[in-house]
């Protein structure tokens, strides 16, 4: 696979819900399988497993009514991922699954994160989950039907699917609630804009980033009720993984210093009690 410009891929990637009957070439599917088989753990070490499922072979039929917003059409193949519950496992999954999504986008394929609205028992059975594994999310994968793109764009616009929080709501400078000044960020601005564009469950974008000196701290503004609706699956933990993925890929692409780390303690400043510390880029 050619080197990927992840910042460009992030900026153009959109969720695809309408797929064509024409299938990607075997060469493309081979590339997808290589991508999936290469991911065995997340950045914090949680074991992960991914695979490609052909729903036409499912015993329970064609999955009518399956999909986010009830709008997934004609998808035959799905990417599925499994993990065993553990500390930061959902964050690891979100990071890894989002990178897979971006790699598939680079291959010209359409995808759509699905964490709540799919037949989990059906997919889990066909993915042959072990007794200790869970299936946090899946994504259809295939070629987009472009003739209905404008119609879908209008519908998604009406539903607010592409709506994102303001820059000042997501990124703080030195203290909670103090917005970063974009004009002072240099190349880091591209990285944070990539994070701002990240998809999230119900568009809640629960991540917050606090810059303190040369360190960037990732915090979660957790909706505890919402995040427990699918327990043991935690969609907002996966959302944090997506934000971390966009940040790390962008920083590495621009050769910016630092790496993902978990500090012994969260920053001790006023206002931190509202947030859950997740990780840092230092």
Legacy VTK file of the C-alpha trace (Angstrom):
# vtk DataFile Version 3.0
C-alpha trace
ASCII
DATASET POLYDATA
POINTS 282 float
0.000 0.000 0.000
1.264 3.464 -0.889
2.045 5.941 1.869
-1.196 7.542 3.038
-1.723 11.254 3.543
-3.914 10.791 6.610
-4.729 14.470 7.126
-6.124 14.656 3.592
-7.967 11.357 4.028
-9.551 12.562 7.284
-10.714 15.784 5.645
-12.506 14.036 2.756
-13.797 10.911 4.449
-17.566 10.766 4.998
-19.881 7.998 6.155
-21.322 5.969 3.277
-24.710 4.323 3.675
-25.681 3.499 0.099
-23.585 0.854 -1.675
-23.580 -0.428 -5.238
-24.149 -3.978 -6.394
-20.726 -3.893 -8.049
-18.065 -5.275 -5.741
-14.490 -4.062 -5.292
-11.842 -6.045 -7.128
-10.211 -9.079 -5.571
-6.970 -7.096 -5.348
-8.701 -4.463 -3.220
-10.246 -7.103 -0.971
-6.806 -8.658 -0.552
-5.519 -5.268 0.588
-8.377 -4.956 3.088
-7.605 -8.380 4.536
-3.925 -7.474 4.875
-4.923 -4.309 6.764
-7.246 -6.225 9.095
-4.805 -9.046 9.802
-2.027 -6.581 10.615
-3.927 -5.055 13.560
-3.545 -7.238 16.636
-3.532 -4.631 19.409
-4.234 -0.984 20.134
-1.738 1.736 21.135
-2.166 0.860 24.822
-1.661 -2.866 24.286
-5.189 -4.311 24.356
-5.443 -7.440 22.155
-7.771 -6.874 19.186
-9.066 -9.012 16.334
-10.564 -7.852 13.029
-12.050 -9.636 10.052
-14.142 -9.273 6.912
-17.628 -10.813 6.913
-19.736 -11.654 3.870
-23.333 -11.222 5.036
-24.672 -13.126 2.004
-23.484 -16.296 3.767
-25.288 -15.517 7.035
-27.846 -18.109 8.017
-30.407 -15.486 9.043
-30.860 -13.780 5.697
-30.252 -10.320 4.375
-30.255 -8.164 7.543
-33.208 -6.071 6.369
-33.516 -2.969 8.514
-29.910 -3.190 9.690
-27.925 0.002 9.948
-27.278 3.439 11.322
-30.374 5.642 10.868
-31.929 2.666 9.038
-30.159 3.794 5.842
-27.503 1.184 5.106
-28.378 -0.172 1.660
-26.952 -3.013 -0.430
-23.928 -3.621 1.789
-22.714 -7.185 1.393
-19.380 -7.021 3.224
-18.723 -5.783 6.752
-15.613 -5.191 8.808
-15.993 -6.574 12.319
-13.753 -6.255 15.341
-13.573 -8.033 18.682
-11.884 -7.465 22.020
-11.825 -8.757 25.553
-12.994 -6.128 28.082
-10.195 -4.421 29.974
-8.766 -1.063 30.986
-8.620 1.223 27.921
-9.687 -1.663 25.661
-12.518 0.410 24.167
-10.157 3.336 23.584
-7.717 0.960 21.878
-10.537 -0.397 19.728
-11.700 3.072 18.679
-8.169 4.042 17.682
-7.537 0.863 15.687
-10.943 0.717 14.015
-10.746 4.361 12.912
-7.323 3.781 11.360
-8.754 0.790 9.500
-11.608 2.994 8.270
-9.125 5.589 7.000
-6.994 2.928 5.307
-10.108 1.628 3.534
-11.017 5.178 2.495
-7.579 5.435 0.900
-8.428 2.325 -1.143
-11.506 4.101 -2.542
-13.969 2.238 -0.315
-16.975 3.568 1.550
-17.486 2.820 5.244
-19.772 3.742 8.132
-19.148 3.307 11.872
-21.942 1.229 13.454
-21.815 0.692 17.215
-25.436 0.581 18.298
-27.815 -0.127 15.439
-26.918 -3.578 14.174
-27.786 -7.173 15.002
-24.880 -7.830 17.352
-25.795 -11.458 18.065
-25.950 -12.247 14.356
-22.624 -10.630 13.533
-20.974 -11.975 16.669
-22.027 -15.498 15.807
-20.661 -15.257 12.306
-17.440 -13.677 13.559
-17.110 -16.646 15.925
-16.610 -14.673 19.126
-15.038 -16.530 22.004
-17.000 -16.632 25.294
-14.888 -13.734 26.635
-14.938 -11.521 23.524
-17.380 -8.738 22.667
-18.142 -7.016 19.351
-18.090 -3.223 19.896
-18.642 -2.054 16.315
-18.831 -2.998 12.655
-18.690 -1.118 9.362
-20.073 -1.912 5.930
-17.374 -1.672 3.285
-17.776 -1.391 -0.456
-18.239 0.945 -3.399
-20.497 3.952 -2.901
-23.500 4.579 -5.155
-22.791 8.131 -6.241
-25.996 8.956 -8.124
-27.896 9.326 -4.836
-25.070 11.192 -3.104
-26.777 14.610 -3.199
-29.976 13.154 -1.737
-28.058 11.437 1.054
-26.040 14.589 1.699
-29.249 16.583 2.138
-30.718 13.973 4.490
-27.543 13.760 6.560
-27.388 17.557 6.683
-30.949 17.686 7.987
-30.061 15.115 10.654
-26.935 17.078 11.625
-24.638 14.136 10.966
-21.703 16.331 9.873
-22.191 18.911 12.616
-19.125 19.369 14.821
-18.448 21.246 18.052
-16.684 24.600 17.893
-12.902 24.674 18.170
-13.166 26.664 21.405
-15.359 23.976 22.981
-12.891 21.172 22.352
-9.412 22.581 22.927
-8.156 24.370 26.047
-4.946 26.249 26.779
-3.395 25.926 30.221
-6.650 25.696 32.114
-10.098 24.206 31.699
-12.375 26.433 29.632
-9.616 28.716 28.304
-9.804 28.281 24.512
-6.699 27.807 22.423
-5.900 30.623 20.015
-5.679 28.953 16.571
-3.367 31.685 15.274
-0.619 30.629 17.718
-0.580 26.907 16.941
1.492 26.664 13.766
1.394 23.096 12.341
-0.481 21.833 15.399
-3.569 23.605 14.026
-3.856 20.996 11.253
-3.663 18.230 13.840
-6.410 19.723 16.007
-8.616 20.393 12.985
-8.288 16.702 12.127
-9.437 15.851 15.666
-12.339 18.292 15.368
-13.498 16.496 12.218
-13.620 13.121 13.967
-16.892 11.155 13.957
-18.497 10.200 17.255
-21.551 8.428 18.618
-24.580 10.721 18.269
-22.116 13.501 17.372
-21.462 14.140 21.055
-17.677 14.531 20.541
-16.876 13.834 24.211
-13.132 14.462 23.865
-11.401 17.573 25.202
-7.710 18.397 24.747
-5.838 20.502 27.287
-2.474 21.929 26.259
-0.068 22.516 29.123
3.379 23.554 27.970
4.548 20.962 25.430
2.044 18.341 26.604
-1.427 17.643 25.191
-3.795 15.941 27.646
-6.840 14.018 26.396
-9.900 14.239 28.626
-13.404 12.825 28.376
-16.516 14.877 29.020
-18.450 11.682 29.666
-22.207 11.318 29.535
-22.260 8.410 31.963
-25.840 7.386 31.261
-25.361 7.437 27.507
-21.982 5.689 27.738
-23.490 2.809 29.726
-26.531 2.118 27.524
-24.725 -0.645 25.610
-22.641 -1.934 28.540
-20.097 -3.461 28.520
-19.599 -1.563 25.239
-18.736 2.101 25.831
-19.195 4.200 22.695
-17.681 7.352 24.168
-14.495 5.485 25.073
-14.304 4.464 21.411
-14.835 8.115 20.484
-11.755 9.024 22.534
-9.849 6.427 20.561
-10.929 8.112 17.328
-9.682 11.489 18.591
-6.371 9.967 19.664
-6.021 8.282 16.285
-6.555 11.510 14.340
-4.149 13.399 16.609
-1.397 10.772 16.472
-1.636 10.227 12.711
-1.602 13.964 12.064
1.320 14.658 14.404
3.384 11.832 12.918
2.617 12.942 9.362
3.861 16.461 10.145
6.891 15.113 12.058
5.805 16.850 15.260
7.434 15.729 18.517
5.852 13.444 21.091
4.128 10.124 21.579
1.054 8.735 23.315
1.596 8.054 27.006
-0.470 7.502 30.137
0.799 9.730 32.934
0.832 8.523 36.559
-1.679 11.244 37.466
-4.005 13.609 35.650
-3.180 17.327 35.587
-4.147 18.875 38.921
-5.937 22.090 37.999
-9.363 23.596 38.788
-12.189 22.134 36.740
-10.627 18.722 36.180
-13.244 17.069 38.381
-15.709 17.348 35.482
-13.515 15.261 33.188
-11.946 11.820 33.038
-8.280 11.765 32.150
-7.460 9.280 29.375
-3.959 9.843 27.990
-1.395 12.447 26.922
0.787 13.276 23.958
4.162 14.315 25.350
LINES 1 283
282 0 1 2 3 4 5 6 7 8 9 10 11 12 13 14 15 16 17 18 19 20 21 22 23 24 25 26 27 28 29 30 31 32 33 34 35 36 37 38 39 40 41 42 43 44 45 46 47 48 49 50 51 52 53 54 55 56 57 58 59 60 61 62 63 64 65 66 67 68 69 70 71 72 73 74 75 76 77 78 79 80 81 82 83 84 85 86 87 88 89 90 91 92 93 94 95 96 97 98 99 100 101 102 103 104 105 106 107 108 109 110 111 112 113 114 115 116 117 118 119 120 121 122 123 124 125 126 127 128 129 130 131 132 133 134 135 136 137 138 139 140 141 142 143 144 145 146 147 148 149 150 151 152 153 154 155 156 157 158 159 160 161 162 163 164 165 166 167 168 169 170 171 172 173 174 175 176 177 178 179 180 181 182 183 184 185 186 187 188 189 190 191 192 193 194 195 196 197 198 199 200 201 202 203 204 205 206 207 208 209 210 211 212 213 214 215 216 217 218 219 220 221 222 223 224 225 226 227 228 229 230 231 232 233 234 235 236 237 238 239 240 241 242 243 244 245 246 247 248 249 250 251 252 253 254 255 256 257 258 259 260 261 262 263 264 265 266 267 268 269 270 271 272 273 274 275 276 277 278 279 280 281
